[in-house]
Amino acid sequence: MVTKTQRIDALSDSGVSLTASAWRRLKRSPVFLVGASIIGLFVLVAVTAPLLAPHDPALRLLEDQVSRADNVIPPPQDGYPLGGDQYGRDLFSRLLLGSQQTLLVAVLATVIGLGGGLLLGILAGAFGGWVDSVVMRAVDVMLSVPSLLLAVSIGALFASQTQFTVILAVAIVQVPIFARLLRGTMLAQRSSDHVLAARALGIKEGAIVFRHMLPNALGPVIVQATLVLAVAIIDAAALSFLGLGAADDSIPEWGQMLGGAQNIIDSHPQLAFWPAGCIIVVALGFTLVGESLRDALDPKRRR
């Protein structure tokens, strides 16, 4: 049933481009505003983390307050608002610098996965036939394995685990998602009126694919990339938690911090609470923005 608000939106959107209509909806969406605020704060903290961090996250400045025999770690105090970890390092500084690594891994993994997915999706959607069959069967095999299990399997293949291996493992997992989505939208474009008209005018197939089909098929892929960023953050944290991330913990990362706290989580849950809370909130922000974009760019909502 169409509500009064939806009828008003439909009337106001008449004669307006899809992008302008989507932006108008997004500006009035509290879900989008909350998600965008979370992402904006996360990016701002990640970019300015070296300036905001009061101490070097690798230095054990509070080591004299650590007692492994009594299971004591530094409590919150002047200059150390969250106290220290089990090695006497400033927890607040490590959280701030950890945001940089989390953002770097999520963005690079998504960009690499998007690039691979675009390549496979264009091949399958533009040419069809046996090319489509070969590409999609490979995609189906990858999608048949749970994403986190596949990421762990890929990460475990490397002799030495680094931040790059985490990025590569998470990126490979995202490739079939983008490939299948782009392939579907490209196939829908193949039978559209403007593509058929271009073929009737004798325009070359390459120009049709890259000038007519691909630009009109990228909308859902861009929305999916926003949602995948949230998944990439969680998958990267899971790999680091399982010990498949960088071995050097002098450069903090939220998943790595969460994994390092598991042995003393019973007595000092705050060491796990803070990085886990940051991961959840940031992933929620990207999810809220992605869902809002999906709803705003849905042409059916304009009717």
BALOBA-1460 file (C-alpha; in Angstrom, 3 decimals):
// residues 303
<rec num="1" residu="m" x="0.000" y="0.000" z="0.000"/>
<rec num="2" residu="v" x="1.378" y="3.420" z="-0.992"/>
<rec num="3" residu="t" x="1.592" y="5.864" z="1.898"/>
<rec num="4" residu="k" x="0.990" y="9.596" z="1.756"/>
<rec num="5" residu="t" x="4.714" y="10.287" z="2.138"/>
<rec num="6" residu="q" x="5.532" y="7.993" z="-0.781"/>
<rec num="7" residu="r" x="2.929" y="9.758" z="-2.961"/>
<rec num="8" residu="i" x="4.431" y="13.125" z="-2.100"/>
<rec num="9" residu="d" x="7.927" y="11.816" z="-2.910"/>
<rec num="10" residu="a" x="6.720" y="10.440" z="-6.233"/>
<rec num="11" residu="l" x="5.170" y="13.779" z="-7.186"/>
<rec num="12" residu="s" x="8.242" y="15.759" z="-6.158"/>
<rec num="13" residu="d" x="10.539" y="13.353" z="-8.061"/>
<rec num="14" residu="s" x="8.650" y="13.646" z="-11.348"/>
<rec num="15" residu="g" x="10.900" y="15.164" z="-13.987"/>
<rec num="16" residu="v" x="13.972" y="14.848" z="-11.745"/>
<rec num="17" residu="s" x="16.993" y="12.662" z="-12.537"/>
<rec num="18" residu="l" x="17.524" y="9.489" z="-10.549"/>
<rec num="19" residu="t" x="20.677" y="10.907" z="-8.940"/>
<rec num="20" residu="a" x="18.979" y="14.119" z="-7.843"/>
<rec num="21" residu="s" x="15.978" y="12.173" z="-6.552"/>
<rec num="22" residu="a" x="18.243" y="9.790" z="-4.638"/>
<rec num="23" residu="w" x="20.168" y="12.639" z="-3.026"/>
<rec num="24" residu="r" x="16.894" y="14.308" z="-2.030"/>
<rec num="25" residu="r" x="15.796" y="11.126" z="-0.273"/>
<rec num="26" residu="l" x="19.165" y="10.591" z="1.372"/>
<rec num="27" residu="k" x="19.197" y="14.079" z="2.887"/>
<rec num="28" residu="r" x="15.879" y="13.292" z="4.596"/>
<rec num="29" residu="s" x="16.882" y="9.807" z="5.729"/>
<rec num="30" residu="p" x="17.945" y="9.599" z="9.394"/>
<rec num="31" residu="v" x="19.442" y="6.167" z="8.706"/>
<rec num="32" residu="f" x="21.738" y="7.612" z="6.044"/>
<rec num="33" residu="l" x="22.666" y="10.611" z="8.188"/>
<rec num="34" residu="v" x="23.610" y="8.394" z="11.131"/>
<rec num="35" residu="g" x="25.668" y="6.067" z="8.922"/>
<rec num="36" residu="a" x="27.363" y="8.954" z="7.122"/>
<rec num="37" residu="s" x="28.217" y="10.592" z="10.462"/>
<rec num="38" residu="i" x="29.824" y="7.373" z="11.705"/>
<rec num="39" residu="i" x="31.844" y="6.972" z="8.491"/>
<rec num="40" residu="g" x="32.866" y="10.628" z="8.476"/>
<rec num="41" residu="l" x="34.077" y="10.431" z="12.074"/>
<rec num="42" residu="f" x="35.917" y="7.162" z="11.363"/>
<rec num="43" residu="v" x="37.713" y="8.571" z="8.311"/>
<rec num="44" residu="l" x="38.559" y="11.795" z="10.153"/>
<rec num="45" residu="v" x="40.046" y="9.874" z="13.087"/>
<rec num="46" residu="a" x="41.978" y="7.549" z="10.774"/>
<rec num="47" residu="v" x="43.478" y="10.429" z="8.774"/>
<rec num="48" residu="t" x="44.423" y="12.491" z="11.823"/>
<rec num="49" residu="a" x="45.362" y="9.565" z="14.101"/>
<rec num="50" residu="p" x="49.114" y="10.379" z="14.196"/>
<rec num="51" residu="l" x="48.238" y="13.880" z="15.394"/>
<rec num="52" residu="l" x="45.566" y="12.783" z="17.872"/>
<rec num="53" residu="a" x="47.483" y="9.895" z="19.465"/>
<rec num="54" residu="p" x="49.131" y="11.177" z="22.659"/>
<rec num="55" residu="h" x="51.822" y="8.452" z="22.734"/>
<rec num="56" residu="d" x="53.715" y="6.094" z="20.472"/>
<rec num="57" residu="p" x="51.537" y="2.945" z="20.320"/>
<rec num="58" residu="a" x="54.614" y="0.685" z="20.238"/>
<rec num="59" residu="l" x="56.289" y="2.030" z="23.370"/>
<rec num="60" residu="r" x="55.733" y="0.223" z="26.675"/>
<rec num="61" residu="l" x="55.452" y="3.392" z="28.697"/>
<rec num="62" residu="l" x="53.455" y="1.788" z="31.526"/>
<rec num="63" residu="e" x="55.364" y="-1.471" z="31.705"/>
<rec num="64" residu="d" x="56.305" y="-0.847" z="35.336"/>
<rec num="65" residu="q" x="52.595" y="-1.059" z="36.232"/>
<rec num="66" residu="v" x="52.151" y="-4.482" z="34.633"/>
<rec num="67" residu="s" x="52.240" y="-7.520" z="36.889"/>
<rec num="68" residu="r" x="51.806" y="-10.828" z="35.129"/>
<rec num="69" residu="a" x="51.955" y="-12.731" z="38.420"/>
<rec num="70" residu="d" x="49.012" y="-10.765" z="39.825"/>
<rec num="71" residu="n" x="47.323" y="-10.303" z="36.423"/>
<rec num="72" residu="v" x="47.431" y="-6.513" z="36.749"/>
<rec num="73" residu="i" x="47.495" y="-4.014" z="33.885"/>
<rec num="74" residu="p" x="47.676" y="-0.199" z="34.001"/>
<rec num="75" residu="p" x="44.295" y="1.396" z="34.827"/>
<rec num="76" residu="p" x="43.039" y="4.695" z="33.324"/>
<rec num="77" residu="q" x="45.100" y="7.624" z="34.594"/>
<rec num="78" residu="d" x="46.309" y="11.096" z="33.655"/>
<rec num="79" residu="g" x="47.538" y="11.064" z="30.071"/>
<rec num="80" residu="y" x="46.196" y="7.550" z="29.512"/>
<rec num="81" residu="p" x="42.377" y="7.804" z="29.391"/>
<rec num="82" residu="l" x="41.860" y="4.087" z="28.686"/>
<rec num="83" residu="g" x="44.859" y="2.816" z="30.598"/>
<rec num="84" residu="g" x="47.321" y="0.370" z="29.106"/>
<rec num="85" residu="d" x="47.306" y="-3.125" z="27.640"/>
<rec num="86" residu="q" x="49.006" y="-6.249" z="28.975"/>
<rec num="87" residu="y" x="52.379" y="-4.949" z="27.755"/>
<rec num="88" residu="g" x="52.060" y="-1.451" z="29.189"/>
<rec num="89" residu="r" x="51.279" y="0.268" z="25.889"/>
<rec num="90" residu="d" x="48.765" y="3.114" z="25.721"/>
<rec num="91" residu="l" x="45.422" y="1.587" z="24.740"/>
<rec num="92" residu="f" x="43.903" y="4.875" z="23.544"/>
<rec num="93" residu="s" x="46.801" y="5.571" z="21.154"/>
<rec num="94" residu="r" x="46.633" y="2.026" z="19.818"/>
<rec num="95" residu="l" x="42.913" y="2.381" z="19.108"/>
<rec num="96" residu="l" x="43.484" y="5.623" z="17.212"/>
<rec num="97" residu="l" x="46.353" y="4.261" z="15.113"/>
<rec num="98" residu="g" x="44.466" y="0.991" z="14.620"/>
<rec num="99" residu="s" x="41.750" y="2.902" z="12.758"/>
<rec num="100" residu="q" x="44.313" y="3.722" z="10.042"/>
<rec num="101" residu="q" x="45.162" y="0.093" z="9.412"/>
<rec num="102" residu="t" x="41.513" y="-0.935" z="9.467"/>
<rec num="103" residu="l" x="40.561" y="1.744" z="6.943"/>
<rec num="104" residu="l" x="43.557" y="0.895" z="4.736"/>
<rec num="105" residu="v" x="42.765" y="-2.826" z="4.664"/>
<rec num="106" residu="a" x="39.038" y="-2.297" z="4.036"/>
<rec num="107" residu="v" x="39.481" y="0.231" z="1.224"/>
<rec num="108" residu="l" x="42.300" y="-1.580" z="-0.581"/>
<rec num="109" residu="a" x="40.560" y="-4.963" z="-0.313"/>
<rec num="110" residu="t" x="37.325" y="-3.487" z="-1.667"/>
<rec num="111" residu="v" x="39.087" y="-1.670" z="-4.518"/>
<rec num="112" residu="i" x="41.012" y="-4.787" z="-5.558"/>
<rec num="113" residu="g" x="37.908" y="-6.962" z="-5.265"/>
<rec num="114" residu="l" x="35.882" y="-4.426" z="-7.229"/>
<rec num="115" residu="g" x="38.507" y="-4.292" z="-9.978"/>
<rec num="116" residu="g" x="38.608" y="-8.077" z="-10.322"/>
<rec num="117" residu="g" x="34.829" y="-8.318" z="-10.207"/>
<rec num="118" residu="l" x="34.437" y="-5.623" z="-12.867"/>
<rec num="119" residu="l" x="36.816" y="-7.465" z="-15.175"/>
<rec num="120" residu="l" x="34.997" y="-10.792" z="-14.839"/>
<rec num="121" residu="g" x="31.553" y="-9.175" z="-14.896"/>
<rec num="122" residu="i" x="32.305" y="-7.249" z="-18.082"/>
<rec num="123" residu="l" x="33.632" y="-10.374" z="-19.797"/>
<rec num="124" residu="a" x="30.588" y="-12.431" z="-18.835"/>
<rec num="125" residu="g" x="27.942" y="-9.772" z="-19.353"/>
<rec num="126" residu="a" x="29.268" y="-8.239" z="-22.551"/>
<rec num="127" residu="f" x="30.147" y="-11.359" z="-24.534"/>
<rec num="128" residu="g" x="27.829" y="-14.028" z="-23.120"/>
<rec num="129" residu="g" x="27.981" y="-17.519" z="-24.610"/>
<rec num="130" residu="w" x="30.838" y="-19.792" z="-23.554"/>
<rec num="131" residu="v" x="32.723" y="-16.891" z="-21.967"/>
<rec num="132" residu="d" x="29.773" y="-16.272" z="-19.662"/>
<rec num="133" residu="s" x="29.514" y="-19.976" z="-18.829"/>
<rec num="134" residu="v" x="33.201" y="-20.353" z="-17.946"/>
<rec num="135" residu="v" x="33.344" y="-17.195" z="-15.826"/>
<rec num="136" residu="m" x="30.109" y="-17.904" z="-13.991"/>
<rec num="137" residu="r" x="31.038" y="-21.493" z="-13.180"/>
<rec num="138" residu="a" x="34.262" y="-20.244" z="-11.573"/>
<rec num="139" residu="v" x="32.245" y="-17.622" z="-9.690"/>
<rec num="140" residu="d" x="29.741" y="-20.253" z="-8.528"/>
<rec num="141" residu="v" x="32.558" y="-22.397" z="-7.133"/>
<rec num="142" residu="m" x="33.895" y="-19.455" z="-5.116"/>
<rec num="143" residu="l" x="30.443" y="-18.472" z="-3.884"/>
<rec num="144" residu="s" x="29.747" y="-22.044" z="-2.755"/>
<rec num="145" residu="v" x="32.343" y="-21.636" z="0.009"/>
<rec num="146" residu="p" x="31.449" y="-19.388" z="2.988"/>
<rec num="147" residu="s" x="33.278" y="-16.089" z="2.566"/>
<rec num="148" residu="l" x="35.118" y="-16.123" z="5.887"/>
<rec num="149" residu="l" x="36.199" y="-19.753" z="5.438"/>
<rec num="150" residu="l" x="37.471" y="-18.931" z="1.946"/>
<rec num="151" residu="a" x="39.361" y="-15.893" z="3.253"/>
<rec num="152" residu="v" x="40.963" y="-17.960" z="6.025"/>
<rec num="153" residu="s" x="41.956" y="-20.673" z="3.512"/>
<rec num="154" residu="i" x="43.537" y="-18.114" z="1.180"/>
<rec num="155" residu="g" x="45.353" y="-16.373" z="4.018"/>
<rec num="156" residu="a" x="46.726" y="-19.668" z="5.312"/>
<rec num="157" residu="l" x="48.303" y="-20.444" z="1.927"/>
<rec num="158" residu="f" x="50.988" y="-17.791" z="2.400"/>
<rec num="159" residu="a" x="54.227" y="-18.810" z="4.105"/>
<rec num="160" residu="s" x="54.398" y="-15.550" z="6.060"/>
<rec num="161" residu="q" x="51.374" y="-13.484" z="7.012"/>
<rec num="162" residu="t" x="51.483" y="-9.730" z="6.466"/>
<rec num="163" residu="q" x="48.987" y="-6.931" z="6.086"/>
<rec num="164" residu="f" x="49.109" y="-7.453" z="2.323"/>
<rec num="165" residu="t" x="48.092" y="-11.109" z="2.634"/>
<rec num="166" residu="v" x="45.037" y="-10.021" z="4.643"/>
<rec num="167" residu="i" x="44.128" y="-7.467" z="1.970"/>
<rec num="168" residu="l" x="44.570" y="-10.022" z="-0.817"/>
<rec num="169" residu="a" x="42.568" y="-12.729" z="0.969"/>
<rec num="170" residu="v" x="39.638" y="-10.387" z="1.672"/>
<rec num="171" residu="a" x="39.777" y="-8.958" z="-1.873"/>
<rec num="172" residu="i" x="39.629" y="-12.373" z="-3.558"/>
<rec num="173" residu="v" x="36.542" y="-13.235" z="-1.523"/>
<rec num="174" residu="q" x="34.777" y="-10.099" z="-2.810"/>
<rec num="175" residu="v" x="35.561" y="-10.679" z="-6.514"/>
<rec num="176" residu="p" x="32.717" y="-13.156" z="-7.249"/>
<rec num="177" residu="i" x="30.161" y="-10.916" z="-5.513"/>
<rec num="178" residu="f" x="30.941" y="-7.971" z="-7.780"/>
<rec num="179" residu="a" x="31.310" y="-10.204" z="-10.841"/>
<rec num="180" residu="r" x="27.861" y="-11.792" z="-10.485"/>
<rec num="181" residu="l" x="26.172" y="-8.472" z="-9.748"/>
<rec num="182" residu="l" x="27.758" y="-6.659" z="-12.698"/>
<rec num="183" residu="r" x="27.108" y="-9.599" z="-15.000"/>
<rec num="184" residu="g" x="23.401" y="-9.500" z="-14.148"/>
<rec num="185" residu="t" x="23.071" y="-5.762" z="-14.720"/>
<rec num="186" residu="m" x="25.088" y="-5.990" z="-17.939"/>
<rec num="187" residu="l" x="22.812" y="-8.729" z="-19.275"/>
<rec num="188" residu="a" x="19.797" y="-6.553" z="-18.472"/>
<rec num="189" residu="q" x="21.403" y="-3.717" z="-20.445"/>
<rec num="190" residu="r" x="22.007" y="-5.936" z="-23.502"/>
<rec num="191" residu="s" x="18.294" y="-5.974" z="-24.322"/>
<rec num="192" residu="s" x="17.575" y="-2.340" z="-23.436"/>
<rec num="193" residu="d" x="16.289" y="0.056" z="-26.092"/>
<rec num="194" residu="h" x="19.338" y="2.320" z="-26.202"/>
<rec num="195" residu="v" x="21.712" y="-0.634" z="-26.696"/>
<rec num="196" residu="l" x="19.550" y="-2.115" z="-29.455"/>
<rec num="197" residu="a" x="19.412" y="1.307" z="-31.126"/>
<rec num="198" residu="a" x="23.195" y="1.637" z="-30.935"/>
<rec num="199" residu="r" x="23.627" y="-1.751" z="-32.578"/>
<rec num="200" residu="a" x="21.153" y="-0.804" z="-35.312"/>
<rec num="201" residu="l" x="23.242" y="2.306" z="-36.018"/>
<rec num="202" residu="g" x="26.319" y="0.139" z="-36.511"/>
<rec num="203" residu="i" x="28.248" y="1.261" z="-33.441"/>
<rec num="204" residu="k" x="31.110" y="-1.074" z="-32.586"/>
<rec num="205" residu="e" x="30.549" y="-3.591" z="-29.802"/>
<rec num="206" residu="g" x="33.390" y="-2.224" z="-27.681"/>
<rec num="207" residu="a" x="31.894" y="1.266" z="-27.734"/>
<rec num="208" residu="i" x="28.467" y="-0.126" z="-26.862"/>
<rec num="209" residu="v" x="29.868" y="-2.000" z="-23.875"/>
<rec num="210" residu="f" x="31.935" y="0.836" z="-22.390"/>
<rec num="211" residu="r" x="29.784" y="3.829" z="-23.375"/>
<rec num="212" residu="h" x="26.241" y="2.490" z="-23.107"/>
<rec num="213" residu="m" x="26.113" y="-0.703" z="-21.064"/>
<rec num="214" residu="l" x="28.788" y="-0.305" z="-18.381"/>
<rec num="215" residu="p" x="27.912" y="3.244" z="-17.166"/>
<rec num="216" residu="n" x="24.257" y="2.245" z="-16.721"/>
<rec num="217" residu="a" x="25.194" y="-0.983" z="-14.922"/>
<rec num="218" residu="l" x="27.547" y="0.514" z="-12.324"/>
<rec num="219" residu="g" x="24.893" y="1.910" z="-9.961"/>
<rec num="220" residu="p" x="24.122" y="-1.340" z="-8.102"/>
<rec num="221" residu="v" x="27.836" y="-2.214" z="-8.057"/>
<rec num="222" residu="i" x="28.729" y="1.060" z="-6.328"/>
<rec num="223" residu="v" x="26.028" y="0.466" z="-3.725"/>
<rec num="224" residu="q" x="27.355" y="-3.064" z="-3.177"/>
<rec num="225" residu="a" x="30.869" y="-1.682" z="-2.718"/>
<rec num="226" residu="t" x="29.619" y="0.361" z="0.237"/>
<rec num="227" residu="l" x="28.121" y="-2.741" z="1.829"/>
<rec num="228" residu="v" x="31.238" y="-4.781" z="1.069"/>
<rec num="229" residu="l" x="33.361" y="-2.274" z="2.988"/>
<rec num="230" residu="a" x="31.551" y="-3.341" z="6.153"/>
<rec num="231" residu="v" x="32.145" y="-7.013" z="5.350"/>
<rec num="232" residu="a" x="35.798" y="-6.318" z="4.529"/>
<rec num="233" residu="i" x="36.334" y="-4.697" z="7.929"/>
<rec num="234" residu="i" x="34.835" y="-7.700" z="9.724"/>
<rec num="235" residu="d" x="36.676" y="-10.288" z="7.597"/>
<rec num="236" residu="a" x="40.015" y="-8.503" z="8.002"/>
<rec num="237" residu="a" x="39.491" y="-8.300" z="11.756"/>
<rec num="238" residu="a" x="38.633" y="-12.009" z="11.834"/>
<rec num="239" residu="l" x="41.815" y="-12.937" z="9.961"/>
<rec num="240" residu="s" x="43.937" y="-10.820" z="12.295"/>
<rec num="241" residu="f" x="42.128" y="-12.303" z="15.287"/>
<rec num="242" residu="l" x="43.007" y="-15.792" z="14.062"/>
<rec num="243" residu="g" x="46.662" y="-14.864" z="13.719"/>
<rec num="244" residu="l" x="46.702" y="-14.552" z="9.919"/>
<rec num="245" residu="g" x="47.498" y="-10.846" z="9.953"/>
<rec num="246" residu="a" x="50.769" y="-9.006" z="10.353"/>
<rec num="247" residu="a" x="53.010" y="-10.608" z="12.972"/>
<rec num="248" residu="d" x="54.428" y="-7.254" z="14.096"/>
<rec num="249" residu="d" x="51.984" y="-5.842" z="16.648"/>
<rec num="250" residu="s" x="53.916" y="-2.571" z="16.997"/>
<rec num="251" residu="i" x="51.579" y="-1.320" z="14.245"/>
<rec num="252" residu="p" x="48.147" y="-1.787" z="15.855"/>
<rec num="253" residu="e" x="45.067" y="-3.073" z="14.069"/>
<rec num="254" residu="w" x="41.684" y="-3.595" z="15.703"/>
<rec num="255" residu="g" x="41.360" y="-7.293" z="14.858"/>
<rec num="256" residu="q" x="44.898" y="-7.911" z="16.018"/>
<rec num="257" residu="m" x="44.186" y="-6.088" z="19.296"/>
<rec num="258" residu="l" x="41.068" y="-8.200" z="19.774"/>
<rec num="259" residu="g" x="43.037" y="-11.392" z="19.224"/>
<rec num="260" residu="g" x="45.763" y="-10.323" z="21.625"/>
<rec num="261" residu="a" x="43.213" y="-9.769" z="24.397"/>
<rec num="262" residu="q" x="41.613" y="-13.225" z="24.254"/>
<rec num="263" residu="n" x="43.932" y="-14.764" z="26.869"/>
<rec num="264" residu="i" x="43.019" y="-12.206" z="29.541"/>
<rec num="265" residu="i" x="39.487" y="-11.314" z="28.490"/>
<rec num="266" residu="d" x="38.011" y="-12.784" z="31.688"/>
<rec num="267" residu="s" x="39.935" y="-10.457" z="33.972"/>
<rec num="268" residu="h" x="40.330" y="-7.455" z="31.642"/>
<rec num="269" residu="p" x="37.387" y="-7.413" z="29.208"/>
<rec num="270" residu="q" x="38.014" y="-3.771" z="28.293"/>
<rec num="271" residu="l" x="40.990" y="-4.822" z="26.159"/>
<rec num="272" residu="a" x="38.560" y="-6.667" z="23.888"/>
<rec num="273" residu="f" x="35.569" y="-4.370" z="24.374"/>
<rec num="274" residu="w" x="37.140" y="-1.265" z="22.857"/>
<rec num="275" residu="p" x="38.465" y="-2.735" z="19.563"/>
<rec num="276" residu="a" x="35.373" y="-4.936" z="19.167"/>
<rec num="277" residu="g" x="33.101" y="-1.943" z="19.746"/>
<rec num="278" residu="c" x="35.001" y="0.115" z="17.167"/>
<rec num="279" residu="i" x="34.706" y="-2.687" z="14.582"/>
<rec num="280" residu="i" x="30.964" y="-3.075" z="15.188"/>
<rec num="281" residu="v" x="30.185" y="0.655" z="15.054"/>
<rec num="282" residu="v" x="32.199" y="1.306" z="11.883"/>
<rec num="283" residu="a" x="30.769" y="-1.754" z="10.117"/>
<rec num="284" residu="l" x="27.291" y="-0.575" z="11.139"/>
<rec num="285" residu="g" x="27.987" y="2.854" z="9.633"/>
<rec num="286" residu="f" x="28.919" y="1.430" z="6.231"/>
<rec num="287" residu="t" x="25.931" y="-0.922" z="6.341"/>
<rec num="288" residu="l" x="23.494" y="1.910" z="7.089"/>
<rec num="289" residu="v" x="24.863" y="4.022" z="4.246"/>
<rec num="290" residu="g" x="24.806" y="1.087" z="1.819"/>
<rec num="291" residu="e" x="21.225" y="0.163" z="2.648"/>
<rec num="292" residu="s" x="20.150" y="3.803" z="2.334"/>
<rec num="293" residu="l" x="21.841" y="4.107" z="-1.061"/>
<rec num="294" residu="r" x="20.176" y="0.898" z="-2.221"/>
<rec num="295" residu="d" x="16.729" y="2.207" z="-1.291"/>
<rec num="296" residu="a" x="17.356" y="5.684" z="-2.690"/>
<rec num="297" residu="l" x="18.629" y="4.419" z="-6.060"/>
<rec num="298" residu="d" x="15.787" y="1.929" z="-6.522"/>
<rec num="299" residu="p" x="13.780" y="3.198" z="-9.538"/>
<rec num="300" residu="k" x="10.628" y="1.519" z="-8.177"/>
<rec num="301" residu="r" x="10.605" y="4.011" z="-5.290"/>
<rec num="302" residu="r" x="10.048" y="6.837" z="-7.799"/>
<rec num="303" residu="r" x="6.687" y="5.514" z="-8.889"/>
